[in-house]
Amino acid sequence: MGLLDSFGALASAIIAAVVMLVFAILSVFVTVFIVDVAAGIADVEPDEDGFVVLGGTLIAAAAIVAGGTGLTQVTDDQ
């Protein structure tokens, strides 16, 4: 049974990684949309669309990193 349990843990880790990757990609798309709309409202037109994607990607990456911190804690089991 130990071998089957390890395969179950591996499968659940792969599924969790895929789901988190999908959510990260969706958050980048939503953030790029928000940055693009905000630039339109402010009547700012960047020279290229690359700046909008760069700004959205930096904001999304910061949100993903900030959301991931604090999930692991060092415990002292004695």
N, C-alpha and C positions, 0 to 999 in steps of 0.2 A: 504493500500500500504506500510505502514511502516514495516509490518512484512515480506513482500516479499523482500523489500530492505535489511533488515537485513540478510535474508537467502542468498541473492546475495553477500553481503559483506563477509559472512562466507565462501561461496563457493569459492570466489576469493582468500581469505586468505589461504584456504586449498590448492588450486591449486598452489599459489605462494610458499607456504612452500614445497610442493612436488617437484616443479621445482628447487628450490634452493638446496634441499637435493640431487637431481640427479646431479646437477652441482658440488656440493661439493664432491660427490663420484667420479665423473669423474675427477675432478682436483687431487684427491688423487692418482688415478690410473696413470694419466699422470705424476705426480711428482715422483711417485715410479719408473716408467719407466725411467725418465730422470736421477734420482739418480743412478739407476742400470747401465745405459749406461755410465754415467760419471765415476762410479767406475771401469767399464771395460776398459774404455779408459785410466784411470790413473793406470791401472794394480794393483788395490787394490782389494783384495778378503777378505771380512769380514768373520769372523768365522761362522756366521749364516746369513740367509737371513733376520732375524728379525731386524738387524741393518739397512739394506736398507729400510725396511718398516718403521722403526721408524724415520729415517732421512727424508724420503719422507712425512710421515704424519706430522712431525713437520713443515716442509717447507710449506706444503699445508695449515695447520691450521693457520700459521702465515699470509699467503697470504689471507685467507678467513677473518680473523679478521681485517687485515689492509684494505681490500676492504670494509668492513662494517662500518668502522669508518668514521665519517664525513657525514653520510647520514642524520642524524637527527640534526636539529638546533633549538635552543631555540629562539623563536621569541617573540617580545614584541608588541602584538596587542592592541594598545590603541587608 
